[in-house]
């Protein structure tokens, strides 16, 4: 960032080889979003050469257009961030549940029919008890 003196004949030093041009925050932000900025780092906590904790930090700051240009577009399919991604997921999920529900009802009906076939009639039970 370039610092421009306020006046009076004395000018403040120009850091980073300042070219005498003022840069405001808007220009810096526009440049960062246009080009992109990546901050990456790892934090490790060790005790006696035993790794207790590792934190990997990755931060990407860019405009949507810049991110798409480099292949970053995860927000388009994240159901928490877009309703377009949520709708097909909900529909397919509902269809799967309905299919599973129908299959379970059919299995239950088949098992009940089979149990009815295997279960003796109450009259047969009484006859067996009277034989003794």
C-alpha positions as CSV (number, residue, x, y, z in Angstrom):
1,X,0.0,0.0,0.0
2,X,1.3,3.5,-0.8
3,X,1.2,6.3,1.6
4,X,0.9,9.8,0.3
5,X,2.0,12.8,2.4
6,X,-0.5,15.3,3.6
7,X,1.4,18.4,2.3
8,X,3.7,21.0,3.7
9,X,6.8,20.2,1.7
10,X,7.7,17.0,3.7
11,X,6.5,13.7,2.4
12,X,6.4,10.5,4.3
13,X,8.5,7.5,3.1
14,X,7.0,5.4,0.3
15,X,7.0,1.8,1.3
16,X,7.4,-1.0,-1.3
17,X,9.0,1.3,-3.8
18,X,5.9,3.6,-3.7
19,X,5.2,5.2,-7.1
20,X,3.5,8.3,-5.6
21,X,0.1,6.9,-6.3
22,X,-2.6,6.4,-3.7
23,X,-4.3,3.0,-3.3
24,X,-7.5,2.8,-1.5
25,X,-9.1,-0.3,0.1
26,X,-11.6,-0.7,-2.8
27,X,-8.8,-1.0,-5.3
28,X,-7.0,-3.6,-3.2
29,X,-10.2,-5.6,-2.7
30,X,-10.9,-5.5,-6.4
31,X,-7.5,-6.7,-7.2
32,X,-7.6,-9.5,-4.7
33,X,-11.0,-10.7,-5.9
34,X,-10.0,-10.5,-9.5
35,X,-6.7,-12.4,-9.1
36,X,-7.6,-14.5,-6.0
37,X,-5.8,-15.0,-2.8
38,X,-4.9,-18.3,-1.1
39,X,-3.8,-18.6,2.5
40,X,-2.7,-22.1,3.6
41,X,-1.2,-23.3,6.8
42,X,-0.9,-26.2,9.2
43,X,-0.9,-26.1,13.0
44,X,0.4,-29.1,14.8
45,X,0.5,-29.7,18.6
46,X,3.0,-32.3,19.7
47,X,3.9,-33.5,23.1
48,X,7.1,-35.6,23.4
49,X,7.1,-36.3,19.6
50,X,3.5,-37.5,19.9
51,X,1.1,-35.7,17.6
52,X,-1.9,-34.6,19.6
53,X,-3.6,-32.3,17.2
54,X,-3.3,-31.2,13.6
55,X,-5.3,-28.4,12.1
56,X,-5.1,-27.7,8.4
57,X,-6.2,-24.3,7.3
58,X,-7.0,-23.4,3.7
59,X,-8.6,-20.1,2.9
60,X,-9.4,-19.0,-0.7
61,X,-10.6,-15.4,-1.3
62,X,-11.8,-14.8,-4.8
63,X,-14.7,-13.6,-6.8
64,X,-17.2,-16.2,-8.1
65,X,-16.0,-15.7,-11.6
66,X,-12.3,-16.2,-10.6
67,X,-13.2,-19.3,-8.5
68,X,-15.1,-20.8,-11.4
69,X,-12.3,-20.1,-13.8
70,X,-9.9,-22.2,-11.6
71,X,-12.4,-25.0,-11.1
72,X,-13.9,-24.2,-7.7
73,X,-17.7,-24.4,-7.8
74,X,-18.7,-26.5,-4.8
75,X,-21.4,-24.0,-3.8
76,X,-23.4,-24.8,-6.8
77,X,-24.2,-28.3,-5.6
78,X,-24.2,-27.7,-1.8
79,X,-27.8,-28.2,-0.6
80,X,-27.3,-25.7,2.2
81,X,-26.3,-22.9,-0.1
82,X,-28.6,-23.2,-3.1
83,X,-32.2,-24.2,-3.6
84,X,-31.4,-25.7,-7.0
85,X,-29.3,-28.3,-5.4
86,X,-31.8,-29.0,-2.7
87,X,-34.8,-29.7,-4.9
88,X,-33.5,-32.8,-6.9
89,X,-32.0,-34.2,-3.8
90,X,-35.3,-34.0,-1.9
91,X,-37.3,-35.4,-4.9
92,X,-35.0,-38.4,-5.3
93,X,-34.9,-38.9,-1.6
94,X,-38.7,-38.9,-1.4
95,X,-39.0,-41.3,-4.4
96,X,-36.5,-43.7,-2.7
97,X,-38.5,-43.6,0.5
98,X,-41.7,-44.2,-1.3
99,X,-40.2,-47.2,-3.1
100,X,-38.7,-48.6,0.1
101,X,-42.0,-48.1,1.9
102,X,-43.9,-49.9,-0.9
103,X,-41.4,-52.8,-0.8
104,X,-41.7,-53.1,3.0
105,X,-45.5,-53.2,2.8
106,X,-45.3,-56.0,0.2
107,X,-42.9,-58.0,2.3
108,X,-45.1,-57.5,5.4
109,X,-48.2,-58.6,3.6
110,X,-46.3,-61.7,2.3
111,X,-45.0,-62.5,5.8
112,X,-48.5,-62.1,7.3
113,X,-50.0,-64.4,4.6
114,X,-47.3,-67.0,5.3
115,X,-47.8,-66.8,9.0
116,X,-51.5,-67.3,8.5
117,X,-50.8,-70.5,6.5
118,X,-48.4,-71.9,9.1
119,X,-50.5,-71.0,12.2
120,X,-53.0,-73.7,13.1
121,X,-56.7,-72.9,13.5
122,X,-58.0,-72.5,17.0
123,X,-60.3,-75.5,16.6
124,X,-57.3,-77.7,15.8
125,X,-55.6,-76.6,19.0
126,X,-58.6,-77.5,21.1
127,X,-58.9,-81.0,19.4
128,X,-55.2,-81.7,20.2
129,X,-55.7,-80.7,23.9
130,X,-58.7,-83.1,24.1
131,X,-56.8,-86.1,22.8
132,X,-54.7,-86.3,26.0
